[in-house]
Amino acid sequence: MKNIIKTELIQKYIEENNITKTDFCKQCKISTSTLNLLLKNKAKTKIETLIKISKSTKITIDELLGLNFPKPKKKA
């Protein structure tokens, strides 16, 4: 099964926050090799890695996976 991570969200986060990939890795507590493989879609991503990235960047796991669930409607 092919990795389906929306790498453009990670790249956009790095650019918008004006940080290096190394700084991003330190912030997320992942290795640079993991990030490089993830960005190239060369390896399956562990859920633990997604959790670390999500917590650090406030990008939801659903967003990272490209899942678009409708937001629950508020009751009047």
Residue frames as qw, qx, qy, qz and C-alpha x, y, z in Angstrom:
[[0.000, 0.888, 0.459, 0.000, 0.00, 0.00, 0.00],
 [0.414, 0.479, -0.013, 0.774, 1.34, 3.39, -0.97],
 [0.272, -0.388, -0.428, 0.769, 1.93, 6.05, 1.66],
 [0.093, 0.722, 0.532, 0.433, -0.72, 8.77, 1.38],
 [0.359, -0.608, -0.272, 0.654, 0.71, 11.52, 3.56],
 [0.287, 0.909, 0.225, 0.203, -0.05, 15.03, 2.32],
 [0.691, -0.163, -0.054, 0.703, 3.58, 16.13, 2.31],
 [0.195, 0.579, 0.186, 0.770, 2.68, 19.55, 0.97],
 [0.484, -0.817, -0.210, -0.232, 1.18, 20.39, 4.36],
 [0.769, -0.463, -0.004, 0.440, 4.50, 19.66, 6.06],
 [0.535, 0.211, 0.197, 0.794, 6.46, 21.62, 3.47],
 [0.077, -0.759, -0.268, -0.589, 4.02, 24.54, 3.79],
 [0.637, -0.752, -0.158, 0.054, 4.39, 24.47, 7.59],
 [0.731, -0.219, 0.076, 0.641, 8.18, 24.57, 7.30],
 [0.329, 0.421, 0.257, 0.805, 8.05, 27.50, 4.86],
 [0.258, -0.798, -0.297, -0.457, 5.41, 29.50, 6.75],
 [0.668, -0.736, -0.054, 0.098, 7.29, 29.15, 10.03],
 [0.328, 0.848, -0.377, 0.175, 10.62, 29.94, 8.40],
 [0.653, -0.536, 0.533, -0.047, 12.36, 26.92, 9.92],
 [0.253, 0.475, -0.801, -0.261, 14.78, 24.39, 8.53],
 [0.827, -0.055, -0.492, -0.265, 13.95, 20.72, 8.09],
 [0.492, 0.108, -0.703, 0.502, 16.39, 20.02, 10.91],
 [0.183, -0.131, 0.414, -0.882, 14.52, 22.41, 13.21],
 [0.729, -0.086, -0.225, -0.641, 11.24, 20.81, 12.19],
 [0.756, 0.023, -0.653, 0.049, 12.62, 17.38, 13.09],
 [0.243, 0.099, -0.648, 0.715, 13.81, 18.59, 16.47],
 [0.420, -0.118, 0.158, -0.886, 10.43, 20.20, 17.12],
 [0.833, -0.020, -0.245, -0.496, 8.58, 16.99, 16.20],
 [0.527, -0.473, 0.694, -0.129, 11.16, 14.68, 17.78],
 [0.923, 0.314, 0.222, -0.006, 11.71, 12.69, 14.59],
 [0.596, -0.321, 0.428, 0.599, 14.92, 11.97, 12.71],
 [0.237, 0.623, -0.290, -0.687, 15.87, 13.86, 9.57],
 [0.020, 0.138, -0.913, -0.382, 16.07, 10.57, 7.70],
 [0.193, 0.466, 0.837, -0.213, 12.46, 9.83, 8.69],
 [0.252, 0.728, 0.170, -0.614, 11.36, 13.23, 7.42],
 [0.121, 0.495, -0.607, -0.610, 13.25, 12.83, 4.16],
 [0.056, 0.096, 0.974, 0.197, 11.70, 9.41, 3.53],
 [0.204, 0.598, 0.664, -0.400, 8.28, 10.76, 4.44],
 [0.216, 0.703, -0.064, -0.675, 8.58, 13.74, 2.09],
 [0.180, 0.381, -0.747, -0.514, 9.67, 11.44, -0.75],
 [0.857, 0.019, 0.095, -0.506, 6.90, 8.93, 0.06],
 [0.485, 0.450, -0.749, -0.016, 9.58, 6.24, 0.19],
 [0.201, 0.031, -0.908, 0.367, 8.53, 4.57, 3.45],
 [0.449, -0.608, -0.600, -0.262, 5.38, 3.68, 5.29],
 [0.050, -0.518, 0.333, -0.786, 4.81, 6.13, 8.09],
 [0.337, -0.253, -0.838, 0.346, 4.23, 4.87, 11.60],
 [0.285, -0.797, -0.456, -0.274, 1.24, 6.22, 13.49],
 [0.580, -0.607, -0.190, 0.509, 3.64, 7.36, 16.22],
 [0.385, -0.018, 0.245, 0.890, 5.37, 9.61, 13.70],
 [0.079, -0.580, -0.504, -0.635, 2.05, 11.09, 12.57],
 [0.485, -0.766, -0.413, 0.083, 1.10, 11.74, 16.18],
 [0.542, -0.411, -0.026, 0.733, 4.39, 13.54, 16.86],
 [0.207, 0.193, 0.372, 0.884, 4.00, 15.71, 13.76],
 [0.241, -0.670, -0.563, -0.419, 0.35, 16.42, 14.49],
 [0.521, -0.717, -0.348, 0.307, 0.96, 17.43, 18.11],
 [0.489, -0.322, 0.084, 0.806, 3.87, 19.65, 17.19],
 [0.124, 0.089, 0.427, 0.891, 2.32, 21.39, 14.18],
 [0.378, 0.354, 0.476, -0.710, -1.39, 21.36, 15.11],
 [0.498, 0.237, -0.563, -0.616, -2.09, 19.75, 11.73],
 [0.803, -0.123, 0.399, -0.425, -4.61, 17.00, 12.39],
 [0.415, -0.174, 0.866, 0.219, -3.85, 13.43, 11.44],
 [0.554, 0.598, 0.570, -0.108, -6.95, 13.52, 9.25],
 [0.294, 0.908, -0.127, -0.268, -5.46, 16.47, 7.36],
 [0.201, -0.603, 0.727, 0.261, -2.08, 14.74, 7.05],
 [0.434, 0.073, 0.889, 0.131, -3.83, 11.70, 5.58],
 [0.158, 0.028, -0.494, -0.855, -6.06, 13.78, 3.30],
 [0.105, -0.457, -0.883, 0.025, -9.26, 12.69, 4.98],
 [0.158, -0.187, -0.055, -0.968, -12.10, 15.15, 4.69],
 [0.172, -0.457, -0.859, 0.157, -14.74, 14.33, 7.24],
 [0.140, -0.697, -0.288, -0.642, -17.65, 16.75, 7.53],
 [0.054, 0.194, -0.561, 0.803, -17.61, 18.81, 10.68],
 [0.124, -0.482, -0.850, 0.175, -20.43, 17.98, 13.10],
 [0.113, -0.617, -0.309, -0.715, -23.36, 20.39, 12.95],
 [0.026, 0.036, -0.582, 0.812, -24.04, 22.45, 16.03],
 [0.133, -0.578, -0.804, -0.036, -27.45, 21.99, 17.56],
 [0.042, -0.545, -0.134, -0.826, -29.55, 25.11, 17.70]]
